Amino acid sequence: MELLIMQVSLFVLAVILGVELITKVPATLHTPLMSGSNAISGITLVGALLAAGSGEVSGVWVSAIGMIAIILATINVVGGFLVTNRMLRMFHRR
C-alpha cells in the first residue's frame, strides 16, 4: 500500500511540475517543444514493441495492453511528424 501511495504521489508531482513548466513556455515555442516530445514517443513505441514481443508474461490482458500501447505510441509518432512537417512548411521559402 505504501508503494502505491508513493507512486501516485510521484505521478501527481510530475503532473503539477509539467503543467507549471508548460505554462512558462512562450506560445511560439509550443510547436517545437511538442515536436521534440513526440520524437521521444518513438522511444516509447520501441519499448512497447519490445515489451509486447518479449513473451515473458503471457495472457490476453498483457497482449491487449501491449497492442493498445503500440497503437497509441504509433498515433503519437505519426502526429508528431505531421505537426513538424506543417511547422517546417511555414518557414519554407518560395
N, C-alpha and C positions, 0 to 999 in steps of 0.2 A: 504494500500500500504506500509506503514511503517513497518507493521508486516512482510510482505513478504520480504522486504529488510533485516530486522534483521535476519529472519530465513535463508535466502540464505547466508548472511554474516557469520552466525554461522556455517553453513554447510561447507563453503569454509575454514574457520578457522580450523574446525575439520579435514578436509581432509589434509590440509597443516601440521598440527600437527601430524597426523597419519603417513604421509609419512616421516616426519623428525624423528619420533621415530623409525619406522621400519628400516630406513637406518642405525641407530646407533646400532641395534641389530646384534651380530655376526651371521654368516650363520649357525653355528652349533646349534643355539638356535631357528631358524625359525620354525622347525617342532614342538617342544614342545609348542611354542607360538601359532602356528596355531591350535594345539590340544585344547589348552585352550580356544581360541576364538570360536572354533566350539562347545565346551561344552556350551558356552554362547548362541549359536544358539538354543540349546534345550529350553532355556527360551523363545526365540523368537517364537519357534514352539508352546509352550503352550499359549503364548499371542495371536498368530494367531488363534489357535483353540477356545480360549475364545471369541475373537472378532467376529469370523465368526459365532459362535453359540449363540451369545447374543440375537439376534433378535430385538435389539433396533432400528436399522436402517434397513429398508428393501429396496430392489431394486436389479435389475440384476447386476448393476455395483458393488455394495457393495459385493454381493456374489462372483462375478468373481474375484475381488481384494483379497478377503479373501481366495479363493481357490488357487490363484497364490501364496499368502504369505505362505500358508500351504505347497504347493508343493516345493517351493524354500527352505523353512526352513528345510523340511524333507531331501531334497537332501544334504543340507549343513551338517546336523547332521550325516547322513549316511556316507558321505565323510569324516567327521572328525573321525568317528570310524574306517574307513578303513585306514586312514593315521596313526592314533595312533597305530592300530594293526600292521601295517607294521613297524613302528618305534620300537615298543617293540620287534618284532621278530629279529631286528638287534642286540639287546642286549641279546637275549636268548642264554644260554649256551647249548652246545650239549652234 
